Amino acid sequence: MIPSFSLPGSSVGTEETEGYLMARERGVGRGRAAVELLRRGMGEGYSKHLERMFATAITRAKAVFADYGDGRLQGLAWVRSVVGHAEHPLVELNRFCLVHGANGVCFCRASILVFSRTPAKRLTSHEGGSAEGETTAVPCGP
């Protein structure tokens, strides 16, 4: 469970991150857009790091959800093409991911994990088995 005010893998909250990204989308310079981030104790280089993390998240999301949104768009424009004009687009994108069987992509610490909708099957090992001639079940894959 991720609270909507928090973004995992970031050092600031959802509102500060979305505010920064929305300002950048409107053409505001990095320094001016990052004023709130600096007030929250982030270093001057944090804003560029935040932009790189967001670009990576969008690239991953577009790969997993290729059938959703407008693939020609980038950044928040792509997010809106998937989730609509939400007040908190990053939260809504993470919710969209969960509903569609993947972990949230925005600023999560792990690479994308897709959740299987089918139960794991019990498989037998291709090795010769145990000394008694029995084979051992080895679960494979998600």
MARKEDO-80607 format. One line per 4 residues: number of its first residue (from 1); for each residue x, y, z of N, C-alpha, C, O, CB. Coordinates in Angstrom, 2 decimals. Atoms other than C-alpha are relative to their C-alpha. Glycine has a CB too. Layout:
# MARKEDO-80607
NUM	X Y Z X Y Z X Y Z X Y Z X Y Z | ...
This chain:
# MARKEDO-80607
1	0.85 -1.17 0.00 0.00 0.00 0.00 0.89 1.23 0.00 1.77 1.38 0.85 -0.96 0.00 1.22 | -0.77 -1.24 0.09 1.42 3.36 -1.05 -0.95 1.16 0.25 -1.91 1.33 -0.49 0.71 0.13 -1.40 | 0.88 -1.14 -0.23 -0.16 6.47 0.46 0.10 0.99 -1.16 1.17 1.14 -1.75 0.34 0.70 1.34 | 0.01 -0.88 1.16 -1.16 9.00 -2.20 0.89 1.22 0.18 1.25 1.85 -0.82 -1.41 0.45 -0.28
5	-0.86 -1.16 -0.22 0.97 11.72 -0.59 1.48 -0.33 -0.15 2.33 0.55 -0.08 -0.26 0.57 1.38 | -1.39 0.44 0.05 4.15 9.68 -0.99 0.32 -0.65 -1.34 -0.50 -1.36 -1.92 0.29 -0.97 1.15 | -0.48 0.69 1.20 6.15 8.58 -3.99 1.21 -0.83 0.39 2.23 -0.27 0.79 0.35 1.00 -1.14 | -1.14 0.83 -0.36 8.40 5.60 -3.35 1.18 0.31 -0.90 1.00 0.61 -2.08 -0.36 -1.49 -0.09
9	-1.19 -0.24 0.80 11.97 6.09 -4.51 0.30 1.47 -0.20 1.29 1.81 -0.84 -0.13 -0.66 -1.32 | -0.28 -1.43 0.08 11.72 9.87 -4.25 0.14 0.52 1.41 -0.29 -0.12 2.37 -1.12 0.78 -0.79 | -0.21 -0.56 -1.33 12.67 12.10 -1.38 -1.00 1.10 0.33 -0.90 1.75 1.37 1.40 0.55 0.12 | 1.04 -1.00 -0.23 9.67 14.40 -1.71 -1.35 -0.65 -0.26 -1.42 -1.78 -0.73 0.20 1.25 -0.92
13	1.34 0.55 0.15 5.92 13.91 -1.80 -0.57 0.14 -1.41 0.05 0.72 -2.30 -0.91 0.65 0.96 | 0.69 -0.02 1.27 3.47 13.52 -4.64 -0.26 1.43 -0.48 0.03 1.76 -1.63 -1.32 -0.75 0.10 | 0.35 -1.37 0.42 2.34 17.17 -4.66 1.22 0.78 -0.46 1.16 1.49 -1.46 -0.68 0.73 1.14 | -1.21 -0.72 0.39 5.88 18.55 -4.79 0.52 -0.51 -1.35 0.92 0.27 -2.21 1.09 -0.14 1.08
17	-0.49 0.59 1.24 6.88 16.14 -7.54 -0.89 0.39 -1.18 -0.40 0.82 -2.22 0.08 -1.53 0.12 | 0.92 -0.35 1.08 3.76 16.73 -9.63 0.07 1.49 -0.30 0.02 1.89 -1.47 -1.43 -0.40 0.36 | -0.12 -1.44 0.21 4.06 20.49 -9.12 1.23 0.34 -0.83 1.16 1.15 -1.75 0.06 0.74 1.33 | -1.24 -0.23 0.75 7.63 20.43 -10.36 -0.17 -0.45 -1.46 0.15 0.30 -2.38 1.18 -0.76 0.66
21	0.14 0.52 1.37 6.82 18.24 -13.39 -1.00 0.82 -0.82 -0.78 1.03 -2.01 -0.44 -1.47 0.04 | 0.98 -0.82 0.71 3.75 20.33 -14.30 0.59 1.36 -0.38 0.33 1.87 -1.47 -1.27 0.19 0.86 | -0.65 -1.27 0.31 5.77 23.54 -14.09 0.96 -0.17 -1.18 0.99 0.66 -2.09 0.75 0.55 1.24 | -0.93 0.27 1.11 8.43 22.04 -16.36 -0.75 -0.21 -1.30 -0.30 0.22 -2.36 0.88 -1.23 0.31
25	0.82 0.23 1.18 5.72 20.92 -18.77 -0.50 1.33 -0.59 -0.63 1.46 -1.81 -1.20 -0.90 0.35 | 0.45 -1.32 0.45 4.51 24.55 -18.95 1.16 0.86 -0.51 0.94 1.99 -0.95 -0.71 0.72 1.13 | -1.15 -0.74 0.50 8.04 25.64 -19.90 0.76 0.79 1.04 1.66 1.55 0.70 -0.45 0.92 -1.04 | -0.71 -0.68 -1.08 9.16 26.95 -16.51 1.40 -0.60 0.10 1.57 -1.82 0.00 -0.77 -0.14 1.37
29	-1.37 0.47 -0.12 12.93 26.72 -16.09 0.19 -0.89 1.21 -0.57 -0.82 2.18 0.95 1.17 0.08 | -0.24 0.96 -1.06 14.38 24.02 -13.88 0.19 0.67 1.35 -0.36 0.21 2.35 1.22 -0.85 -0.33 | -0.27 -0.68 -1.26 15.61 26.46 -11.22 -1.25 0.57 0.65 -1.47 0.41 1.85 0.98 1.09 -0.21 | 1.23 -0.58 -0.54 12.30 28.27 -10.84 -1.01 -1.09 0.38 -1.70 -0.97 1.39 -0.62 0.96 -1.03
33	0.94 1.09 -0.29 10.27 25.05 -10.98 0.40 -0.76 1.26 -0.46 -1.34 1.93 -0.07 -0.97 -1.19 | -0.51 0.79 -1.13 12.45 23.51 -8.26 0.00 0.75 1.33 0.51 0.22 2.32 1.39 -0.45 -0.30 | -0.03 -0.78 -1.24 11.92 26.23 -5.63 -0.55 -0.79 1.18 0.05 -0.81 2.25 -0.80 1.30 -0.17 | 0.59 0.77 -1.10 9.62 24.00 -3.54 0.88 -1.20 0.37 0.97 -1.56 1.54 -1.41 -0.49 -0.39
37	-0.90 1.12 -0.28 12.04 21.07 -3.86 1.17 0.47 0.86 1.57 -0.21 1.80 0.51 -0.64 -1.31 | -1.10 -0.56 -0.78 14.85 23.26 -2.56 -0.45 0.34 1.42 0.29 0.13 2.38 0.57 1.26 -0.68 | 0.54 -0.31 -1.33 12.65 24.44 0.32 -0.14 -1.26 0.84 -0.04 -1.21 2.06 -1.36 0.70 -0.12 | 0.15 1.29 -0.70 12.13 20.76 1.21 1.35 -0.65 0.29 1.39 -1.77 0.81 -0.86 -0.95 -0.83
41	-1.32 0.51 -0.34 15.89 20.29 1.52 0.71 -0.78 -1.08 1.77 -1.35 -0.84 -0.10 -0.85 1.18 | -0.65 0.72 1.10 16.69 18.76 -1.86 1.13 0.85 -0.56 1.07 2.08 -0.56 -1.02 -0.35 -1.12 | -1.13 -0.70 0.60 19.98 19.64 -3.48 -0.36 0.54 -1.38 -1.39 0.18 -1.94 1.20 -0.93 -0.10 | 0.27 -0.61 1.29 20.20 21.66 -6.68 -0.08 -1.02 -1.14 -0.80 -0.80 -2.11 1.07 1.02 -0.31
45	0.01 1.01 1.05 20.83 18.54 -8.77 -1.19 -0.96 0.07 -1.38 -1.77 -0.83 1.26 -0.78 0.05 | 1.09 0.94 -0.18 17.75 16.74 -7.46 -1.05 0.12 -1.11 -1.61 -0.89 -1.54 -0.65 0.21 1.35 | 1.04 -0.19 1.02 15.40 18.25 -10.04 0.34 -0.74 -1.30 -0.53 -1.34 -1.93 -0.20 1.48 -0.28 | -0.41 0.73 1.21 17.41 16.84 -12.94 -0.13 -1.51 0.22 -0.56 -2.24 -0.68 1.47 0.36 -0.39
49	0.15 1.42 -0.36 17.49 13.45 -11.17 -1.47 -0.40 -0.06 -1.80 -1.48 -0.56 0.58 -0.27 1.41 | 1.43 0.26 0.01 13.71 13.64 -10.73 -0.51 -0.13 -1.44 -1.32 -1.02 -1.74 -0.76 1.13 0.74 | 0.41 0.06 1.41 13.25 14.31 -14.45 0.46 -1.31 -0.65 -0.29 -1.92 -1.42 0.57 1.21 -0.78 | -0.50 1.27 0.57 15.42 11.31 -15.37 -0.80 -1.18 0.52 -1.14 -2.09 -0.25 1.50 -0.19 0.34
53	0.81 1.09 -0.55 13.50 9.03 -13.00 -1.38 -0.04 -0.64 -1.91 -1.11 -0.93 -0.12 0.15 1.53 | 1.32 -0.06 0.61 10.21 10.22 -14.47 0.05 -0.49 -1.45 -0.83 -1.23 -1.89 -0.55 1.43 0.06 | -0.14 0.45 1.39 11.42 9.69 -18.05 0.14 -1.52 -0.06 -0.44 -2.16 -0.94 1.22 0.68 -0.67 | -0.16 1.46 -0.06 12.49 6.14 -17.13 -1.34 -0.67 0.30 -1.68 -1.68 -0.32 1.04 -0.39 1.05
57	1.30 0.57 -0.36 9.10 5.45 -15.52 -0.94 0.02 -1.20 -1.65 -0.96 -1.44 -0.63 0.78 1.17 | 0.89 -0.10 1.15 7.25 6.65 -18.62 0.43 -0.97 -1.10 -0.42 -1.61 -1.72 -0.02 1.44 -0.55 | -0.49 0.95 1.01 9.45 4.61 -20.96 -0.42 -1.42 0.36 -0.87 -2.17 -0.51 1.53 0.08 -0.11 | 0.39 1.34 -0.45 8.77 1.48 -18.90 -1.51 -0.19 -0.11 -1.97 -1.23 -0.59 0.45 -0.23 1.45
61	1.46 0.11 0.05 5.04 2.17 -18.64 -0.48 -0.11 -1.45 -1.39 -0.89 -1.74 -0.65 1.21 0.68 | 0.40 0.06 1.41 4.76 2.75 -22.39 0.31 -1.36 -0.59 -0.42 -1.84 -1.46 0.70 1.10 -0.81 | -0.34 1.33 0.49 6.47 -0.57 -23.02 -0.99 -1.05 0.48 -1.41 -1.92 -0.28 1.42 -0.38 0.44 | 0.92 0.97 -0.57 4.18 -2.52 -20.70 -1.43 0.24 -0.47 -2.18 -0.70 -0.71 0.08 0.04 1.52
65	1.38 -0.36 0.35 1.00 -0.66 -21.64 -0.07 0.63 -1.39 -0.65 1.69 -1.57 -0.58 0.96 1.05 | -0.08 -0.52 1.37 1.61 -0.19 -25.36 -1.37 0.21 -0.63 -1.52 1.02 -1.54 0.82 -0.94 -0.86 | 1.35 -0.12 0.57 -2.10 -0.58 -26.09 -0.80 1.15 0.61 -1.96 1.36 0.25 -0.76 -1.29 0.20 | 0.69 -1.08 -0.68 -3.00 2.40 -23.89 0.68 1.33 -0.31 1.89 1.38 -0.53 -0.05 -0.24 1.52
69	-0.55 -1.33 0.19 -2.55 6.11 -24.40 0.51 0.22 -1.40 0.41 -0.65 -2.27 1.10 0.24 0.98 | -0.55 -0.40 1.28 -0.94 7.91 -27.30 1.52 -0.13 0.07 2.19 0.70 0.69 -0.42 1.45 -0.37 | -1.43 0.28 -0.06 2.54 6.47 -27.80 0.89 1.09 -0.55 2.10 1.07 -0.31 0.29 -1.24 -0.72 | -0.80 -1.12 0.55 3.67 9.63 -29.62 0.29 1.04 1.06 1.19 1.87 0.89 -0.73 0.65 -1.18
73	-0.15 -1.00 -1.05 3.35 11.65 -26.41 1.09 -0.40 0.99 1.46 -1.57 1.09 -1.33 0.20 0.73 | -1.03 0.23 -1.02 5.96 12.00 -23.68 -0.49 0.56 1.34 -1.42 1.36 1.39 1.35 0.66 -0.41 | 0.21 -0.57 -1.32 5.89 12.70 -19.94 -1.45 0.04 0.45 -2.21 -0.90 0.24 0.54 1.36 0.03 | 1.35 -0.14 -0.55 2.73 14.01 -18.31 -1.07 -0.04 -1.09 -2.20 -0.46 -0.83 -0.11 1.30 0.77
77	0.98 0.07 1.10 1.03 14.33 -21.71 -0.39 -1.45 -0.26 -1.56 -1.75 -0.48 0.57 0.64 -1.29 | 0.32 1.42 0.18 1.31 10.55 -22.12 -0.83 -0.52 1.17 -1.80 -1.25 0.97 1.29 -0.84 -0.15 | 0.75 0.44 -1.18 0.11 9.97 -18.55 -1.46 0.42 -0.13 -2.35 -0.39 0.12 0.63 0.60 1.30 | 1.38 -0.47 0.17 -2.99 12.10 -19.24 -0.73 -0.76 -1.09 -1.94 -0.96 -1.00 -0.01 1.48 -0.31
81	0.66 0.75 1.07 -3.66 10.17 -22.43 -0.44 -1.38 0.49 -1.30 -2.01 -0.13 0.94 -0.15 -1.22 | 0.37 1.29 -0.58 -3.88 7.04 -20.26 -1.06 0.16 1.08 -2.06 -0.56 1.09 1.25 -0.70 0.57 | 0.87 -0.10 -1.18 -5.59 8.23 -17.08 -0.96 1.19 -0.03 -1.77 1.34 0.89 0.83 0.09 1.24 | 0.85 -1.19 0.05 -7.32 11.45 -18.16 0.63 1.14 0.78 1.76 1.04 1.26 -1.40 -0.31 0.54
85	-0.51 -1.19 -0.69 -6.92 14.86 -16.57 -0.29 -0.08 1.49 -1.19 0.58 1.99 -0.62 1.29 -0.60 | 0.16 0.21 -1.44 -6.60 13.75 -12.96 0.72 1.09 0.78 1.69 1.68 0.29 0.52 -1.39 0.41 | -0.67 -0.97 -0.87 -5.68 16.08 -10.12 1.41 -0.46 0.35 2.33 0.35 0.44 -0.81 0.24 1.28 | -1.31 0.58 -0.34 -2.79 13.74 -9.25 0.34 -1.08 -1.03 0.10 -2.26 -0.79 0.00 -0.59 1.45
89	-0.24 0.96 1.09 -1.67 12.10 -12.52 0.96 -1.13 0.36 0.80 -2.24 -0.14 0.53 0.73 -1.18 | -0.95 1.06 -0.35 1.23 10.16 -10.97 -0.67 -1.07 0.85 -0.44 -2.26 0.67 1.23 0.58 0.73 | 0.75 0.94 -0.84 -1.01 8.59 -8.34 -0.93 -0.83 -0.88 -1.02 -2.05 -0.74 -0.80 0.74 1.11 | 0.94 0.70 0.87 -3.57 7.74 -11.01 0.70 -0.98 -0.93 0.16 -2.05 -1.23 -0.81 1.00 -0.81
93	-0.75 0.94 0.84 -0.93 6.17 -13.26 0.40 -1.23 0.81 0.29 -2.36 0.31 1.25 0.67 -0.60 | -0.34 1.15 -0.83 0.27 3.98 -10.39 -1.23 -0.86 0.28 -1.13 -2.09 0.28 0.63 0.47 1.33 | 1.25 0.76 -0.19 -3.36 2.98 -9.69 -0.37 -0.76 -1.27 -0.78 -1.92 -1.21 -1.15 0.93 0.41 | 0.28 0.64 1.29 -3.86 2.23 -13.39 0.85 -1.26 -0.15 0.35 -2.30 -0.57 0.27 0.98 -1.17
97	-0.92 1.15 0.09 -0.82 -0.06 -13.29 -0.49 -1.15 0.87 -0.54 -2.30 0.43 1.42 0.40 0.41 | 0.47 1.04 -0.92 -2.14 -1.94 -10.27 -1.26 -0.68 -0.50 -1.39 -1.90 -0.44 -0.24 0.59 1.39 | 1.25 0.55 0.52 -5.59 -2.38 -11.80 0.27 -0.91 -1.20 -0.45 -1.88 -1.43 -0.97 1.14 -0.40 | -0.33 0.76 1.20 -3.96 -3.73 -14.96 1.10 -1.05 0.22 1.73 -1.49 -0.73 0.42 0.94 -1.10
101	-0.87 1.13 -0.31 -1.77 -6.29 -13.18 1.48 0.26 0.05 2.27 -0.66 -0.16 -0.24 -1.03 -0.97 | -1.43 -0.31 -0.14 1.55 -4.49 -12.73 0.18 0.90 1.22 -0.77 1.56 1.66 0.58 0.70 -1.30 | -0.24 -0.93 -1.11 3.18 -2.64 -9.87 0.03 1.43 -0.53 0.19 1.65 -1.73 1.32 -0.35 0.73 | -0.08 -1.39 0.41 3.14 1.15 -9.92 1.35 0.30 -0.61 2.37 -0.25 -0.18 -0.26 0.93 1.18
105	-1.25 -0.29 0.69 5.77 2.61 -12.22 0.63 1.31 0.39 1.84 1.50 0.22 -0.23 -0.01 -1.47 | -0.54 -1.32 -0.29 6.16 6.17 -11.00 0.83 -0.02 1.28 0.29 -0.11 2.39 -1.12 1.02 0.12 | -0.95 -0.14 -1.09 9.23 6.39 -8.80 0.03 -1.19 0.93 0.38 -1.05 2.11 -0.31 1.22 0.77 | -0.09 1.21 -0.80 9.00 2.82 -7.56 1.44 -0.52 -0.04 2.16 -0.31 -1.01 -1.00 -1.08 -0.52
109	-1.38 0.47 -0.11 12.20 1.16 -6.45 0.30 -1.20 -0.88 1.47 -1.44 -1.20 0.30 -0.34 1.42 | -0.23 1.21 0.80 11.73 -1.99 -8.51 -0.34 0.25 -1.46 -1.15 1.12 -1.78 -0.85 -1.17 0.54 | 0.41 -0.01 1.40 11.61 -2.49 -12.23 -1.42 -0.52 -0.05 -1.93 -1.07 0.93 0.96 -0.85 -0.89 | 1.40 0.42 0.12 8.16 -3.26 -13.52 -0.14 -1.49 0.24 0.60 -2.30 -0.32 -0.55 0.36 -1.37
113	0.36 1.39 -0.24 6.71 -6.48 -12.21 -1.43 -0.18 -0.46 -2.31 0.58 -0.07 0.16 -0.38 1.51 | 1.35 0.29 0.48 3.71 -7.94 -13.99 -0.52 -1.17 0.80 0.14 -2.20 0.92 -0.02 -0.30 -1.54 | 0.59 1.03 -0.84 1.42 -9.98 -11.79 -0.76 -0.99 -0.86 -1.58 -0.60 -1.69 -0.92 0.63 1.05 | 0.68 1.06 0.74 0.24 -13.29 -13.18 -1.44 -0.14 0.48 -1.72 -0.04 1.68 0.74 -1.33 0.14
117	1.41 0.20 -0.36 -3.51 -13.85 -13.27 -0.31 -1.49 0.16 -1.42 -1.84 0.56 -0.92 0.63 -1.06 | 0.22 1.43 -0.14 -3.08 -17.63 -13.27 0.85 -0.53 1.14 1.95 -0.03 1.36 0.32 -0.75 -1.32 | -0.80 0.55 -1.10 -1.91 -19.70 -10.31 1.24 -0.73 -0.54 1.23 -1.26 -1.66 -0.85 -0.97 0.86 | -1.22 0.71 0.39 1.58 -21.15 -10.44 -0.28 -1.49 -0.13 -1.05 -2.05 0.65 1.13 0.25 1.03
121	0.18 1.43 0.21 1.74 -24.69 -11.75 1.11 -0.77 0.70 2.21 -0.25 0.90 -0.03 -0.35 -1.50 | -1.00 0.85 -0.63 3.56 -27.50 -10.07 0.72 -0.74 -1.12 0.11 -1.50 -1.87 -0.67 -1.00 1.04 | -0.79 0.62 1.05 6.37 -28.65 -12.34 1.02 -0.96 0.60 1.39 -0.84 1.77 0.71 1.07 -0.84 | -1.03 0.92 -0.49 8.86 -31.46 -12.04 1.34 0.40 -0.60 1.42 0.96 -1.69 -0.35 -1.47 -0.37
125	-1.35 -0.31 0.42 12.57 -31.05 -12.33 0.41 -0.91 -1.15 -0.05 -2.05 -1.23 0.99 -0.14 1.16 | -0.52 0.81 1.10 14.35 -32.27 -15.46 1.29 -0.72 0.40 1.87 -1.46 -0.39 0.24 0.87 -1.23 | -1.17 0.70 -0.49 17.24 -33.46 -13.34 -0.42 -1.41 0.39 -1.61 -1.68 0.49 0.64 0.75 1.21 | 0.26 1.40 -0.23 17.49 -37.15 -12.50 -0.83 -0.34 1.21 -1.24 -1.49 1.36 1.25 -0.70 0.10
129	0.79 0.30 -1.19 15.61 -36.85 -9.23 0.87 -0.25 1.20 2.09 -0.11 1.14 -0.89 -1.20 -0.24 | -0.73 0.23 -1.24 16.58 -37.71 -5.71 0.62 -1.40 -0.01 0.40 -2.18 -0.94 -0.93 0.19 1.23 | -0.65 1.31 -0.10 18.59 -40.71 -4.60 -1.00 -1.14 0.01 -0.69 -2.25 -0.43 0.86 -0.06 1.25 | 1.04 1.03 -0.04 15.33 -42.60 -4.06 -0.74 -0.11 -1.33 -1.65 -0.92 -1.47 -0.99 0.29 1.13
133	0.65 0.06 1.30 14.33 -41.95 -7.68 -1.22 0.88 -0.11 -1.94 0.80 -1.10 -0.37 -1.40 -0.29 | 1.13 -0.88 0.06 11.71 -39.32 -6.84 0.42 1.31 -0.68 1.58 1.71 -0.59 -0.56 0.27 1.42 | -0.28 -1.31 0.55 11.49 -36.05 -8.75 -0.52 1.06 0.95 -1.46 0.82 1.71 -0.63 0.16 -1.41 | 0.36 -1.09 -0.90 11.22 -32.76 -6.95 -0.77 1.06 -0.76 -0.38 1.43 -1.87 1.26 0.62 0.65
137	0.77 -1.06 0.64 8.59 -30.15 -7.79 0.77 1.31 0.10 1.27 1.66 1.17 -1.42 0.15 0.65 | -0.71 -1.26 0.07 10.17 -26.88 -8.86 -0.94 1.03 -0.60 -1.26 0.94 -1.79 1.32 -0.13 -0.83 | 0.87 -1.04 0.58 7.91 -23.83 -9.27 0.82 0.87 -0.95 1.96 1.23 -0.63 -0.66 0.87 1.11 | -0.70 -0.82 0.98 8.87 -21.81 -12.34 -0.85 1.18 -0.40 -2.06 1.05 -0.61 0.37 -0.82 -1.23
141	0.63 -1.17 0.56 8.01 -18.31 -13.40 -1.17 0.53 0.80 -1.64 -0.08 1.77 -0.45 -0.30 -1.35 | 1.14 -0.62 -0.68 5.25 -15.98 -12.37 -1.31 -0.63 -0.40 -2.36 -0.22 0.09 -0.05 1.48 -0.28
